[in-house]
Amino acid sequence: MVARDPRFDGVFFVAVKTTGIYCRPICPARTPGRNRVEFYATAVQAEAAGFRACFRCRPEVAPGHAPVDAVDTLVAAATQRIAEGALNEHSLDDLAAELRVSARHLRRALEARLGVSPVELAQSRRLALAKQLLQDTQLPLTDIAFAAGFQSVRRFNAVFADRMGRSPSELRREHGKGEQGVTLRLDVRAPYDWPRLLGFLRARAIPGVEVVGDDVYERVVHLGGKTGTIRVRFATTDKRAGRLALGVSPELMPVLMPLVARVRRMFDLDARPDQIAATLGRDKLLAPMVKRRPGLRVPGAIDPFEAAVRALLGQQVSVAAATTLAGRFAQQLGQPFGAPGDGRWRFPTPREVVAAGPERIGRLGMPRTRAAAIHALASAIVDRTVVLDGARELPAFVDQLCALPGIGPWTAHYLAMRALHVPDAFPAADLGVQKALGMTGPKAAEQHAEAWRPYRAYAVLHLWTHLSEAS
């Protein structure tokens, strides 16, 4: 805290007893004495103890904890779903049923691991988003209340004033600096290799759905029945830190909370590069790669189903060929977006793919077996035989996907990396991974990769990047 070390930004929070305020460890305010502070692992724990968020360092925009930091899969999955707004319109019983446990067990698990109840965690996330919107945008207070997941403006005003020590309108007058439109600040831990992450996405961008420029990522998003666009840029704040600027079109405001959570996962904002480098750097082969590219991230996905289809289309064809197929898939089976002739498309939903049928899918230019595999996957998602979320252990998820036609371990692990953003996923059958390791066969690759746990997915990105840049 005294050093304001950015590696620990979001890893713990500092509460000052004399002021009743909690801060990030990088807060520029005057450093308080040790006898005046208490430390908390999460922002919600500090809030539960009666402290309010600092208006200068803004704890609500701090990087969070990656799934690997969670004590167990259930807590990680529940925290992820709550961050996406699962308790805004649904009950704890609904969330527990989705995660296949009882509400009592879920409540006890979160209280034991995080020190707060699911309801307190959900309330903290709503307040954090509302505070950010008040300081970063000029949205009307009513719009902010509903975008943050509150069911009434009266409830929003009361809870906000109680937790923040002032009303929403007072906070905006004192600290609001937002411009017209909605552009949110998402802080990251340095180092952050934005150019390579953008390059990975550029090579795989779906024509008509995604556009990747020299320094910007844009796409059409369909989420919760709403369709709109996002625009993401990277901005360096100083030599040690940076942040993303997320622009959101008005159509997506009703689903802003889950959208922000998915953007965080897609751009891997909550990774701990220091821990990843320490683990992978012990390997003689990986050490120089990690040193050369210390901020390499694992790109995730906004739409897990889209990532799954993209992975299946990429089987046994080049990246460029798979990208062309994906664009054709979106244009023929999805829906146009924007003005006629814009050439923009919303990627099809699982239900739309099921309705299209395997024969129509096959006519897009792929083998019959692959069309059948895509249709089978969409059907399994519709009837919830397969759920593309992080609520399962990695081996169980891989087994579940491999039971479907046309999906093997490589595709399942690739989806775990991208769609679920599991940091320990490892497609051992990948020929590029084996080539970079100088090995033949998945078994040898798996044995060598044991020492990389729980960051094997990051090792894969280092190996792929090394190969592509060496060629």
Buried (B, 14 or more C-beta within 10 A) or exposed (E): BEEBEBBBBBBBBBBBBEBEBBBBBBBEEEBBEEEEBBEBBBBBBBBBBEBBBBBEBBBBBBBBBBBBBBEEBBBBBBBBBBBBBBBBEEEBEEBBBBBEBEBEEBBEBBBEBBBBBBEBBBBBBBBBBBBBBBBBBBBEBEBBBBBBBBEEBEEBBEBBBEBBBBBBBBBBEEBBEBEEEBBBBBBBBBBBBBEBBBBBBBEBBBBBBBBBEEEBBBBBBBBBEBBBBBBBBBEEEEEBBBBBBBBBBEEBBBBBBBBBBBBBBBBBBBBBBBBBBEBBBEBEBBEEBBEEBBBBBBBBBBBBBBBBBBBBBBBEBEEEBBBBBBBBBBBBBBBBBEEEEEEBBBBBBBEBBBEBEBEBBBEBEBEEEBBBBBBBBBBBBBEEEBBBBBBBEBEEBBEBBEEBEBBBBBBBBBBBBBBBBBBBBBBBBBEBBBEBBEBEEBEBBBEBBEEBEBBBBBBBBBBBBBEBEEE
